[in-house]
Amino acid sequence: MKKLLILFSSTDGHTKIIAETIARHLSENYCADIVRIADSQTFPLDHYDLIIIGASIRYGKFKPELYSFIDQHMSLLDSKKSAFFGVNAVARKPAKNTPETNPYMQKFLKKTSWTPQTQGVFGGKIDYPKYQFIDKYMIRFIMWITNGPTDISQSFEFTNWNDVEAFARKLY
Ligand SMILES: Cc1cc2nc3c(=O)[nH]c(=O)nc-3n(C[C@H](O)[C@H](O)[C@H](O)COP(=O)(O)O)c2cc1C
């Protein structure tokens, strides 16, 4: 059995749920470990046959830990089979749900010199009841200006799970 490492950078946990789903789709061929990027410092990265990194957007940005990890491990990532997926609310829009059309993915690919062999972008989840006051009203404002749902008593999941499966299948 080959070994898969999925590293994730997340605030509210939805990126981890996507990572777990990818690992399930690959479970016939790969035995997976799923680890927060922040906890990966002492991990034996070299032991893995495939490394997938997943990260979510908050206030227009991926966390700095994503870029630090990539800078630090660029040659390892280039020497292995590797993939990247981004998670954000903008990807709920059909015109912005591919690596080529999603603005955050494009910004990411310009900012880092790593070119992941396989790339994906998935709609995230807006879970209004879970957020603290400022985040709740800030993301509601972002949703309002981008014609998204604004009912703060509800959660909205925008992930297309067929796209997640298709991304995983490319990595068999
Ligand atoms: C406070 C806040 C700010 C966000 N900012 C953005 C944003 O600027 N652009 C965007 O497309 N999505 C934005 N999102 C949506 C997140 O990317 C989405 O909720 C994602 O599922 C979060 O992943 P996580 O649960 O792994 O942290 C924001 C969400 C929150 C709660």
The ligand as a MOL file (V3000), in Angstrom:
LIG
                    3D

  0  0  0     0  0            999 V3000
M  V30 BEGIN CTAB
M  V30 COUNTS 31 33 0 0 0
M  V30 BEGIN ATOM
M  V30 1 C -14.6420 35.3660 8.4920 0
M  V30 2 C -14.6080 34.6950 7.1550 0
M  V30 3 C -14.0080 35.3150 6.0740 0
M  V30 4 C -14.0100 34.6890 4.8160 0
M  V30 5 N -13.4450 35.3360 3.7660 0
M  V30 6 C -13.5730 34.8070 2.5220 0
M  V30 7 C -13.1050 35.5260 1.3860 0
M  V30 8 O -12.5310 36.6080 1.4860 0
M  V30 9 N -13.3040 34.9640 0.1600 0
M  V30 10 C -13.9170 33.7360 0.0040 0
M  V30 11 O -14.0900 33.2940 -1.1450 0
M  V30 12 N -14.3330 33.0300 1.0700 0
M  V30 13 C -14.1860 33.5310 2.3160 0
M  V30 14 N -14.6290 32.8540 3.3980 0
M  V30 15 C -15.2220 31.5220 3.1880 0
M  V30 16 C -14.2820 30.4100 3.5990 0
M  V30 17 O -13.2370 30.2410 2.6740 0
M  V30 18 C -15.1030 29.1060 3.7380 0
M  V30 19 O -15.9760 29.2730 4.8250 0
M  V30 20 C -14.2720 27.8730 3.9350 0
M  V30 21 O -15.1110 26.7380 3.9450 0
M  V30 22 C -13.4610 27.9250 5.2180 0
M  V30 23 O -12.6950 26.7510 5.3260 0
M  V30 24 P -12.2450 26.1760 6.7480 0
M  V30 25 O -13.5150 25.7460 7.4610 0
M  V30 26 O -11.3730 25.0330 6.4280 0
M  V30 27 O -11.5320 27.2840 7.4560 0
M  V30 28 C -14.6060 33.4220 4.6660 0
M  V30 29 C -15.2050 32.7980 5.7680 0
M  V30 30 C -15.2050 33.4190 6.9890 0
M  V30 31 C -15.8770 32.7520 8.1600 0
M  V30 END ATOM
M  V30 BEGIN BOND
M  V30 1 1 1 2
M  V30 2 1 2 3
M  V30 3 2 2 30
M  V30 4 2 3 4
M  V30 5 1 4 5
M  V30 6 1 4 28
M  V30 7 2 5 6
M  V30 8 1 6 7
M  V30 9 1 6 13
M  V30 10 2 7 8
M  V30 11 1 7 9
M  V30 12 1 9 10
M  V30 13 2 10 11
M  V30 14 1 10 12
M  V30 15 2 12 13
M  V30 16 1 13 14
M  V30 17 1 14 15
M  V30 18 1 14 28
M  V30 19 1 15 16
M  V30 20 1 16 17
M  V30 21 1 16 18
M  V30 22 1 18 19
M  V30 23 1 18 20
M  V30 24 1 20 21
M  V30 25 1 20 22
M  V30 26 1 22 23
M  V30 27 1 23 24
M  V30 28 2 24 25
M  V30 29 1 24 26
M  V30 30 1 24 27
M  V30 31 2 28 29
M  V30 32 1 29 30
M  V30 33 1 30 31
M  V30 END BOND
M  V30 END CTAB
M  END
